[in-house]
């Protein structure tokens, strides 16, 4: 028997078999834009949704499901970069706490060839020798081995912290680093 999602849900509800292992979630008939606004207002991570007329398809991935993550965005100071294709492989960004520039992330996602060239042209004249971040080099190991150690810092080109970039990220770690960061635009 192939029934659409709403009919299956209503059938389960009519059987009144909710328990700790079976819990029917609320159903909302609203536009994606309205739902995403509510998710943002409540500071939630995102939405997982399924078309109400979709059949049950065990063991198969289908286009009936949608997952949309809500990312935070903030402007961060560019304090350096790692050279690469089109001038830049990734940006090294931070934020001021009091008057000290604190490293928060290496950002690579979202940098397309055109933005890499444009940013490289703007950063090249700002090159400096000393690292502008007060919390680098890092001494501990990060979860994914991305720590900015003295050895890894040799790859970096430091710049005067004059330019900012809008960066999106999922969340901050306990240590203040950005998780799942991505470049949005240069300010």
C-alpha positions, 0 to 999 in steps of 0.5 A, spaced: 500 500 500 503 506 497 500 512 501 502 519 501 506 522 507 500 525 510 495 519 509 500 515 513 501 520 518 493 520 519 493 513 519 498 512 525 495 518 529 488 514 529 491 508 531 493 512 538 500 508 538 504 514 540 510 512 545 517 513 547 519 510 541 513 513 536 512 520 537 508 524 531 511 531 530 507 537 528 505 538 521 506 545 518 503 547 512 506 553 510 511 556 505 519 555 506 520 562 506 515 563 512 518 556 516 525 559 515 524 565 518 521 562 524 527 557 524 532 564 524 527 567 529 528 562 534 536 561 533 535 553 530 540 550 526 535 548 520 529 545 517 528 538 514 522 537 510 518 532 506 513 533 501 506 532 504 504 527 497 510 523 497 510 516 498 514 511 503 520 509 499 524 505 504 532 505 503 531 510 497 534 517 497 529 521 493 528 529 492 522 528 496 526 530 502 529 537 503 535 539 508 536 547 509 541 549 514 541 556 517 548 559 517 550 565 522 553 571 518 558 576 521 564 581 518 571 578 520 578 582 519 582 579 514 589 578 517 592 573 512 592 568 507 595 562 504 597 562 497 594 558 492 590 558 485 588 565 483 593 568 488 589 565 494 587 558 497 584 561 503 583 567 508 585 567 515 580 571 519 579 574 526 576 579 530 578 584 535 577 583 542 579 589 546 584 592 542 587 585 540 586 581 533 584 574 535 584 568 530 577 565 529 578 561 522 581 559 516 576 560 510 576 556 504 569 555 502 565 560 498 572 562 494 571 562 487 576 564 482 574 571 481 573 572 488 580 569 489 583 574 484 580 580 486 581 579 494 589 577 492 589 584 488 587 588 494 591 584 499 598 584 496 599 591 497 598 590 505 603 584 506 607 585 512 612 580 516 609 579 523 603 575 524 597 580 527 594 575 531 595 575 538 593 567 539 597 564 534 601 560 533 597 555 536 600 550 541 594 544 542 591 540 536 585 541 534 579 536 532 581 536 525 588 537 525 587 544 522 591 548 528 595 554 526 602 551 528 609 554 527 610 550 522 603 551 518 604 559 519 610 558 514 605 558 509 601 564 511 602 571 508 600 576 513 597 582 512 595 589 515 588 588 518 584 593 514 580 589 510 573 585 512 569 580 509 562 577 511 563 570 513 558 565 514 558 559 519 554 554 523 556 555 530 562 557 534 566 552 538 568 552 545 574 555 544 571 561 539 573 558 532 568 558 527 565 551 524 563 550 517 565 557 515 564 560 508 566 566 504 560 570 502 563 577 500 569 582 501 566 588 504 
